């Protein structure tokens, strides 16, 4: 159903493979009644092994054509514009760096006519911001930096130098926190690291104490029954100590490889 006019529209789904990244689901909506169109990128509800933070320096007109895949959980920052787009304020999208800036400018311009009369001060400030954003979008003002931070790990900035490492894009992988998982919509109860108590040791100690007191019975006491009660397994979205160690080792190798490759390219 169209979110603009309420009429029935057409939704198309397409599985697309992005080179050097992964497969994504592209969803497009088209309303023939009012002409509204929309598209969205999803990842089938899957999280990557790690969160990812990319800091890409745009130094040329060609870099403005870099493809950017952004999940709904990713934030975008452009320090030179003092721009900060928080996570979950936009749907998952696939656009160029230039396209991201132009889409933002178009969105701001839509309300400028109303602001001109109702809030002249805001109108003037936004006009200045739009002018500067246009200069970056067209390549008239370079360089600038785009920072993409995604705890789901499902975001990507195209590497035009692939399969070599991108010397202008600093990539850092990290283990997501419980707070980040909750922010992405996972239940707080399922985000805790689950560790069952040492029931056997506690039970043995209790049995020994009861024997010494002369109150041990063949049948279990109520306290012992409670301790022996099997725990309901809870689906975990964070890792055990062993898994964390394995992932941490893998994370260090990824970051060391990324750093080493970037250093090698800069020395060429």
N, C-alpha and C positions, 0 to 999 in steps of 0.2 A: 504494500500500500504506500502511496506517495505521501511523504511527510509534509509536503507543501499544500496540495489540493485535496488529499484524502482519497483520490481515485486509485484504481488498480493499475500498476505499472508492470514492467518486465524486468526480472532479475536474472542475470546470467552469471554462472560460476565457471572459472577456468583455472586449471592447475598449471602454473608457469614455473619453469626452472630458470633461476637467475645464475649465470655463470660465476663460478668461484664463491657461491653463497649457498643457497638451498632452494627447495621448491616452496612456493607460496601459493595461496589461494586468492585469486583476484575476483572480487565480487563487484559487478556493475549493475546499476539500476537506471532504468530509462522510463520516464512517464510521457506517453504520447499525448496526454490531455493538456498538461501545462508546460511541457518541455523540460522539466527538471531532470537533471542527470547527477549521478553520484557514483563514486567507486571507493572500494575499501580493500585493504590487504589483511589477510588473516593467516595464522600459522597452525591451524588445527588444534589450538589449545595446548601446544607443546612448548615447554621451556627448553632452552639450550643448557648445556652443562654449566655454563658460567654467565654472569652478567658481562656486559662489554661497554667500554667507554672509548670513543674515538674522537680525536682532536685533529681535524683536517684543516690545513692552511691552503686557502684558495689564492693562487698566485698569478693566474692567467685566465684569459677568456675561455680557453679550452676546459679549464677546471670547473667552470660554471655549468658545464654539461655533465658533470659526474652524476650518476644515478644514486639517489638516496632512498633506501628502504627503511621506513620508520614504523615500528609497532606502536600500538596505542599506549604502551607503558614507557616509551622513550621520551626524554626531555631534549629540547634543542636550545642551545645557547649560542649567541653571536656577540661576543664581548664588545666588539667595535660599535655595535648598534645598541648596546645595553639591552639586548633582546633575550628574554627567557620564556620559552614555551613549556609550561609544566607538563608532566605525564598525564594521560587520560583526559586531556582537554581537546584532543583531536583523535579521529579514527586512524587506524593503520593506513599508511599511504606509500606510494611509490612515485617519486618526482625527481627532477634535477635540482641542483642547488639553485640555479636561476629560477626554476619553477616555484620552489618553496618561497623565495623572496617575493616574486610577483604575485603569488596567491595571497600572501600576507598583506601586500600593498593594496590589492583589489578589495580585500575584506575591510581594510581601514577606510578606504575611499567611499565605500557604500554609505557610511553614516556621516560623512563630512558635511553634506548640505544641511542636515538637521543641526549639527554642532555649530555651524557658522552663526546661527542666530541665537540658539539656546545657550551655548557655552563657547564664546569666542576665544577664550584663553586656551582651552583644550584643542579647539580647532587649529590654532596657530602652532601649538606644540606638535600635534599629529602631522600637520603639513610639513614641518621641518623634518620630522622622522621619515615621512614618505619620500621626501626629496633625497635624503641620505640613503635610504634603502634602495631606491631606484638606481643610484650611482653604483652601489655594490652589485645590484642585479644585472646591470648592463656591462659591468667590467670597467666603468669609468673610474672607479675608486678601488684600488687593490694595494696590498693583499688584505684579506680578512680571514678570520677563523670561525669554523663551525664545529661546535662540540655536541656530540650525540651520545647520550648516556642511557643505556637500556638494561635494567636488571633482568629482563627476560632473556636477553642475549639474542633477540630476533631482529636486530637492526643492522644496517650495512651501508657503507659508503663505497661506491665503486672504485676499484683500483685500476686506473688506465695503464699501469705498468705491469699488470699480471701477465705471467705467473711470478714475476719478481716482486719484491716488497716495495710498497709505496713509500717513498722518502718524505712525502708531505703529509702522511696520515699516521699519527701516533695512536697505536691500539693497545689498550690495557684490558685484560680479563680479570674478573674478580668473583669471589664467592658471595652470592647474594645473602642479605641479612633477613632475619625474621620480619623486621619492620617493612622491608621491601616486598616480601611475600604477601604480607597483610595488605599493603597498598595495592598490590596487583589483584586483590580480591579473594585470596585464599583464606580459609577459616583459621582464626588464631589457635583453635584447639588442635588443628592438624599441622601447625607450623612448629610446634615444640619438638625438640629432639627427644625421641622416646627411648627411655632406658628402664627396663623392668628392675624392681628391687631384688636384692640378693635374698630370695625367699628361703633357700635351703639353709644358708648359714644362720639366719634369724630363727628358723624353725628348730634347728638343732640346739641352739642356745636356749630357746624356750623349753624344749623337752628336757634338757639337762637340768635347768633351774627347777622345773616342776618335780623332777625325780628327787632332787636333793631336798625339796620341801615335803616330799612324801605325798604329793597330790597327783602324780602322773597316772593316767588311765589309759586303757587300751584304745578307747574311742578318743578322737581328737576333741580338744576344747574348742569353744567358739572362737577364741582368739586365733588358734592355729588354723581353723577352717578358713578364717578371713585371709590369713597370710597365704594359704594354699590355693585360694580361689584363682583360677586362670585369668590373666589379664586380657581384656579385649584388645586385639591388635588394631592400632590406629595407623592410618595411611600417613606416611611422613613426606614432607616436602623439603626438609633439610636433611643433613647427612649424619651418619654415625661417625664416631671418632676415626674408625678405620677408613671409611669412605672419604672423610674430610682430608686425611693424610694423603690418600691416593690422588684426590682431586687437587690438593695443594701442590703436590709434586708435579702434576700435569700442568697446573697453572703456571708454576715457576718456569717450566720448560718452554711453554708457549711465550711467556713474556721475555725470557732470555733470548729465545730465537728471534722474536720480533725486534728486540733491541739490537741484537748482533747483526741482523740483516740490514737494519737502518744505518748502523755505523759503517758497514761495508760499502753501502751505496754512497754515503756521504764522502767516503775516502776515495771514490773513483775519480 
